[in-house]
Amino acid sequence: MGDYIVRATAADNQIRAFAATTRELVEKARLAHNTSPVATAALGRLLTGGAMMGVMMKGEKDVLTIQVKGDGPIGGLTVTADSQGHVKGYVDNPEVMLPANALGKLDVGGAVGHGMLRVIKDMGLKEPYVGQVALETGELGDDLTYYFATSEQVPSSVGLGVLMEKDNTVKQAGGFIIQLMPFTDEKVIEALEKKISEVQSVTSMLNQGMTPEDILNELLGEFQPEISEKVPAEFHCDCSKERVEKVLVSLGEKELTSMIKEGNPIELKCHFCNSGYTFAPEELKELLKKSR
């Protein structure tokens, strides 16, 4: 089975947890955006975190967006996910190249830098929920851990990882989110903190052939984890020519007239998946009629 997310509870519902394997969707994003290794790692981590956070939402039409804006050379990252395991995203500067960090790993923190992380949840209410925190390390797992604790007041541990092959394709990608409920016993908290501090990286576990279920057993084995759901995950963009037409119409008469005068076809690309949509001058004339 390809990419998927599992949801579980443990320690008599005192802990809730999610784990995911996301190699295929991260590779699809890499191909779509032609990202450098460090940009693939950054985007892959945020896509993985976003996919798990999307599945946390209840409503079928609920949508979550994570925006990271830092002062590092990658600029920013944007990821959008729904509650069905669909996720899409992009980075501002996909070609960013950086030397390895002190640990010999891809320097995601250096690429992202200092700045802000914002989570926007559109759950069909009048106003979307918006939570914002300063970036802690720019490594993204730590930043989402800090976001949950600060913005949603849920003590959490977020582990995210992307491992690259020598040819710069994605070898492994995945992650986990473990959260404590307000009534969690102190002894459970202490034992869990100890376990998380000792555990190896997500990519090491995946590289050993561990599944998301195995990862949760590794982290939560002593607390009898119970898997309640398994959701397929995929990089999925819902852009279409019709949607792009609406964008063109919204530009207004003046802008469309100027494009038509140039007499060339125009191509618009989707930020999220890089799909291109071409409009011939004749099509633009039809859209001009709609904009009036």
Backbone hydrogen bonds, N-H to C=O, Kabsch-Sander energy under -0.5 kcal/mol:
donor,donor_aa,acceptor,acceptor_aa,energy
4,Y,21,T,-1.2
5,I,231,V,-2.8
6,V,19,A,-3.0
7,R,229,E,-2.4
8,A,17,A,-2.9
9,T,226,E,-1.9
10,A,15,I,-2.1
11,A,223,F,-3.3
14,Q,10,A,-0.9
14,Q,11,A,-1.3
15,I,10,A,-2.2
16,R,179,Q,-2.5
17,A,8,A,-2.9
18,F,177,I,-2.4
19,A,6,V,-1.8
20,A,175,G,-2.8
21,T,4,Y,-2.1
22,T,173,A,-3.0
23,R,173,A,-0.6
26,V,22,T,-2.3
27,E,23,R,-2.4
28,K,24,E,-2.2
29,A,25,L,-1.9
30,R,26,V,-2.4
31,L,27,E,-2.5
32,A,28,K,-2.4
33,H,29,A,-2.3
34,N,30,R,-1.6
35,T,30,R,-1.0
36,S,94,P,-2.9
40,T,36,S,-2.9
41,A,37,P,-2.3
42,A,38,V,-2.2
43,L,39,A,-2.8
44,G,40,T,-3.0
45,R,41,A,-2.2
46,L,42,A,-2.1
47,L,43,L,-2.8
48,T,44,G,-2.2
49,G,45,R,-2.7
50,G,46,L,-2.8
51,A,47,L,-2.5
52,M,48,T,-2.0
53,M,49,G,-2.5
54,G,50,G,-2.5
55,V,51,A,-1.8
56,M,52,M,-0.9
57,M,53,M,-0.5
57,M,54,G,-1.5
62,D,59,G,-1.0
63,V,122,D,-2.1
64,L,81,A,-3.0
65,T,120,I,-2.9
66,I,79,V,-3.1
67,Q,65,T,-0.5
67,Q,118,R,-2.9
68,V,77,L,-2.9
69,K,67,Q,-0.5
69,K,116,M,-2.6
70,G,68,V,-0.5
70,G,75,G,-2.2
71,D,114,H,-1.9
72,G,112,V,-2.3
74,I,111,A,-2.5
75,G,72,G,-1.7
76,G,74,I,-1.6
77,L,68,V,-2.3
78,T,90,Y,-2.4
79,V,66,I,-2.3
80,T,88,K,-2.8
81,A,64,L,-2.7
82,D,86,H,-2.0
83,S,62,D,-0.8
85,G,82,D,-0.9
87,V,234,E,-2.2
88,K,80,T,-2.2
89,G,272,F,-0.7
90,Y,78,T,-2.2
92,D,76,G,-2.8
93,N,74,I,-1.5
96,V,93,N,-1.3
101,N,105,K,-3.0
104,G,101,N,-2.5
108,V,106,L,-1.9
111,A,107,D,-1.9
112,V,108,V,-2.4
113,G,109,G,-3.0
116,M,69,K,-2.3
117,L,133,V,-3.1
118,R,67,Q,-3.0
119,V,131,G,-3.0
120,I,65,T,-3.0
121,K,119,V,-0.5
121,K,129,Y,-2.9
122,D,63,V,-3.4
122,D,120,I,-0.6
123,M,121,K,-0.8
129,Y,121,K,-2.5
131,G,119,V,-2.6
133,V,117,L,-2.5
135,L,115,G,-2.7
141,G,139,E,-1.4
144,L,140,L,-2.2
145,T,141,G,-2.1
146,Y,142,D,-2.3
147,Y,143,D,-2.1
148,F,144,L,-2.6
149,A,145,T,-1.9
150,T,146,Y,-2.6
151,S,147,Y,-3.0
152,E,147,Y,-1.0
152,E,148,F,-0.7
154,V,148,F,-2.5
157,S,178,I,-2.2
159,G,157,S,-0.5
159,G,176,F,-2.4
161,G,174,G,-2.3
163,L,172,Q,-3.2
165,E,169,T,-3.1
168,N,165,E,-1.8
171,K,163,L,-2.8
171,K,169,T,-0.5
172,Q,163,L,-1.8
174,G,161,G,-2.0
175,G,20,A,-1.9
176,F,159,G,-2.5
177,I,18,F,-2.5
178,I,157,S,-2.4
179,Q,16,R,-3.3
180,L,155,P,-2.4
181,M,14,Q,-2.8
184,T,181,M,-2.0
189,I,185,D,-2.1
190,E,186,E,-2.7
191,A,187,K,-2.3
192,L,188,V,-2.5
193,E,189,I,-2.8
194,K,190,E,-2.1
195,K,191,A,-2.2
196,I,192,L,-2.8
197,S,193,E,-2.0
198,E,194,K,-1.1
198,E,195,K,-0.6
199,V,195,K,-1.3
205,M,201,S,-2.1
206,L,202,V,-2.6
207,N,203,T,-2.6
208,Q,204,S,-1.1
209,G,206,L,-1.9
210,M,205,M,-2.1
215,I,211,T,-2.4
216,L,212,P,-2.2
217,N,213,E,-2.1
218,E,214,D,-2.6
219,L,215,I,-2.3
220,L,216,L,-3.1
221,G,217,N,-1.7
223,F,220,L,-2.6
224,Q,221,G,-1.5
226,E,9,T,-3.2
227,I,225,P,-0.5
228,S,7,R,-2.9
229,E,7,R,-1.4
231,V,5,I,-3.2
233,A,3,D,-2.0
234,E,85,G,-2.4
236,H,87,V,-1.8
236,H,234,E,-0.8
244,V,240,S,-2.0
245,E,241,K,-2.4
246,K,242,E,-1.8
247,V,243,R,-1.6
248,L,244,V,-2.3
249,V,245,E,-2.9
250,S,246,K,-2.2
251,L,247,V,-0.7
251,L,248,L,-1.1
252,G,249,V,-1.4
256,L,252,G,-2.0
257,T,253,E,-2.8
258,S,254,K,-2.0
259,M,255,E,-1.8
260,I,256,L,-2.4
261,K,257,T,-2.3
262,E,258,S,-1.2
263,G,259,M,-0.7
263,G,260,I,-1.1
264,N,259,M,-0.5
266,I,279,F,-2.3
268,L,277,Y,-2.6
270,C,275,S,-2.5
274,N,270,C,-2.2
277,Y,268,L,-2.7
279,F,266,I,-2.8
283,E,280,A,-0.6
284,L,280,A,-2.1
285,K,281,P,-2.0
286,E,282,E,-1.6
287,L,283,E,-2.1
288,L,284,L,-2.1
289,K,285,K,-1.6
290,K,286,E,-1.5
291,S,287,L,-1.8
292,R,288,L,-0.7
292,R,289,K,-0.8
